[in-house]
């Protein structure tokens, strides 16, 4: 049931902050898979077939990302942009039950909840993929975002599934670590 139209891979090298001040190099990578949404335009209570799709995509995309990153992953995140004939729940079905485990396996760890975002959007729309520390959820310096898009996706009957990794913090983080409990 996995019908992938295309996959886009992104690699960013950050060497300065938004003000142009040099920083320690940071590498962020993302994989975006454009998949057909079998539930576009129809109501379906059982979305479990999407769980298997996300597990398989999680394995293949994570392997690509680990190779691209070239250093141990420190942060991770996931997002889904659902085409206009779909429902936000279709993105949630791809993200939540089965995507995290293959990503954690690929990076050899990950104790923290994998940050996520999903929404319904238009062709060429953007999605903010949140990144957070893989083991320390309260490390505020590691909370980051990659804004991603595929110019010709999602079509009304597609979902753009995104997985991202980073090898460090934001450029010049100054927030620190929050309380160990709230």
C-alpha positions as CSV (number, residue, x, y, z in Angstrom):
1,X,0.0,0.0,0.0
2,X,3.0,2.3,0.0
3,X,2.8,4.5,-3.0
4,X,5.7,7.0,-2.9
5,X,5.8,9.6,-5.7
6,X,9.1,11.2,-4.7
7,X,11.6,11.7,-1.9
8,X,13.5,14.9,-1.2
9,X,16.6,15.0,0.9
10,X,17.8,18.3,2.5
11,X,21.2,19.0,4.2
12,X,21.9,22.3,5.8
13,X,25.3,23.5,7.1
14,X,24.9,26.3,9.6
15,X,28.1,28.4,10.2
16,X,26.5,31.7,11.5
17,X,23.4,32.8,13.3
18,X,20.7,35.0,11.9
19,X,22.8,38.1,12.7
20,X,25.8,36.8,10.8
21,X,27.9,36.0,13.9
22,X,30.0,32.8,13.3
23,X,29.0,29.8,15.4
24,X,30.2,26.2,15.8
25,X,29.1,24.3,12.7
26,X,25.7,22.6,12.9
27,X,24.4,20.1,10.4
28,X,20.6,19.5,10.0
29,X,19.2,17.0,7.6
30,X,15.6,16.2,6.6
31,X,13.9,13.6,4.4
32,X,10.5,14.3,2.8
33,X,8.6,11.4,1.3
34,X,5.6,12.3,-0.8
35,X,3.1,9.4,-0.5
36,X,-0.4,8.8,-1.8
37,X,-3.1,9.2,0.9
38,X,-5.4,6.2,0.4
39,X,-8.0,7.9,2.7
40,X,-8.2,11.2,0.8
41,X,-11.8,12.2,0.4
42,X,-13.3,9.4,2.5
43,X,-13.9,8.9,6.2
44,X,-12.2,5.8,7.6
45,X,-12.1,4.9,11.2
46,X,-9.3,2.3,10.9
47,X,-6.1,4.1,9.9
48,X,-3.8,1.3,11.0
49,X,-2.6,0.5,7.4
50,X,-0.8,3.9,7.6
51,X,1.1,2.7,10.7
52,X,2.9,0.1,8.6
53,X,3.7,2.7,5.9
54,X,5.3,4.9,8.4
55,X,7.4,2.1,10.0
56,X,8.7,1.2,6.6
57,X,9.4,4.8,5.6
58,X,10.9,5.4,9.0
59,X,13.5,2.6,8.4
60,X,14.4,3.8,4.9
61,X,14.4,7.5,5.5
62,X,16.3,7.3,8.8
63,X,19.1,5.2,7.2
64,X,19.5,8.0,4.5
65,X,19.5,10.7,7.1
66,X,22.1,9.0,9.4
67,X,24.4,8.6,6.3
68,X,23.8,12.2,5.3
69,X,24.4,13.6,8.8
70,X,27.9,12.1,9.0
71,X,28.0,12.6,12.8
72,X,26.0,11.2,15.8
73,X,22.5,12.5,15.9
74,X,21.7,14.7,18.8
75,X,18.3,16.0,17.9
76,X,15.3,14.5,16.0
77,X,11.8,15.4,14.9
78,X,9.0,14.5,12.5
79,X,6.2,16.2,10.7
80,X,3.4,15.5,8.2
81,X,1.7,17.9,5.7
82,X,-1.6,16.4,4.5
83,X,-3.1,17.4,1.2
84,X,-6.4,19.2,1.1
85,X,-8.6,16.1,0.5
86,X,-7.2,14.4,3.6
87,X,-7.6,14.9,7.3
88,X,-5.1,15.9,9.9
89,X,-5.7,12.5,11.5
90,X,-4.1,10.9,8.4
91,X,-0.9,12.7,9.2
92,X,-1.1,11.7,12.9
93,X,-1.5,8.1,11.8
94,X,1.8,8.3,9.9
95,X,3.6,10.1,12.7
96,X,2.7,8.6,16.1
97,X,2.2,4.9,16.5
98,X,5.1,3.5,14.4
99,X,7.5,6.1,13.1
100,X,9.6,6.8,16.2
101,X,10.9,3.3,16.8
102,X,12.8,2.9,13.4
103,X,14.3,6.4,13.8
104,X,15.5,5.5,17.3
105,X,17.0,2.3,16.0
106,X,18.8,4.1,13.2
107,X,20.4,6.6,15.6
108,X,21.1,4.0,18.3
109,X,19.0,5.7,21.0
110,X,16.5,8.4,21.8
111,X,14.8,8.5,25.3
112,X,12.8,11.7,24.7
113,X,9.5,12.0,23.0
114,X,10.1,12.7,19.3
115,X,8.7,16.2,18.7
116,X,6.1,16.4,15.9
117,X,3.8,18.6,13.9
118,X,1.0,17.8,11.5
119,X,-1.5,19.8,9.5
120,X,-3.6,20.0,6.4
121,X,-2.1,22.2,3.8
122,X,-2.0,23.3,0.2
123,X,0.2,22.5,-2.8
124,X,3.6,23.9,-2.1
125,X,2.7,24.7,1.5
126,X,5.3,24.6,4.2
127,X,5.5,22.6,7.4
128,X,7.6,23.4,10.5
129,X,9.4,20.2,11.6
130,X,10.3,20.6,15.3
131,X,13.6,19.3,16.5
132,X,14.4,18.4,20.1
133,X,17.2,16.6,22.0
134,X,16.9,12.9,21.6
135,X,17.6,12.1,25.3
136,X,17.0,15.4,27.2
137,X,13.6,16.7,26.6
138,X,14.2,19.7,28.8
139,X,17.3,20.9,27.0
140,X,15.8,24.2,25.6
141,X,19.0,25.0,23.7
142,X,18.3,22.0,21.5
143,X,14.7,23.0,20.6
144,X,14.9,24.0,16.9
145,X,12.8,24.1,13.8
146,X,13.3,23.3,10.1
147,X,10.7,24.9,7.8
148,X,10.3,22.4,4.9
149,X,8.3,22.2,1.6
150,X,8.2,20.4,-1.6
151,X,7.1,22.8,-4.4
152,X,4.8,20.3,-6.1
153,X,3.3,18.6,-3.0
154,X,1.2,17.7,-1.3
155,X,-1.4,17.2,-4.0
156,X,-4.9,16.9,-2.7
157,X,-4.5,13.1,-2.3
158,X,-1.0,13.1,-0.9
159,X,0.9,13.4,2.4
160,X,4.4,14.7,2.8
161,X,6.0,12.8,5.6
162,X,9.1,14.5,7.1
163,X,11.9,13.2,9.4
164,X,14.7,15.4,10.6
165,X,18.0,15.0,12.5
166,X,20.6,17.5,13.8
167,X,24.1,17.1,15.3
168,X,23.8,20.0,17.7
169,X,22.0,23.0,19.2
170,X,20.7,26.1,17.6
171,X,23.3,28.7,16.6
172,X,24.5,30.5,19.8
173,X,21.8,29.1,22.2
174,X,21.5,31.1,25.4
175,X,18.4,29.6,27.0
176,X,19.9,26.6,28.8
177,X,18.2,23.6,30.4
178,X,14.8,23.8,32.0
179,X,13.7,22.2,35.3
180,X,13.9,18.5,35.5
181,X,10.2,18.3,36.4
182,X,7.2,20.5,35.9
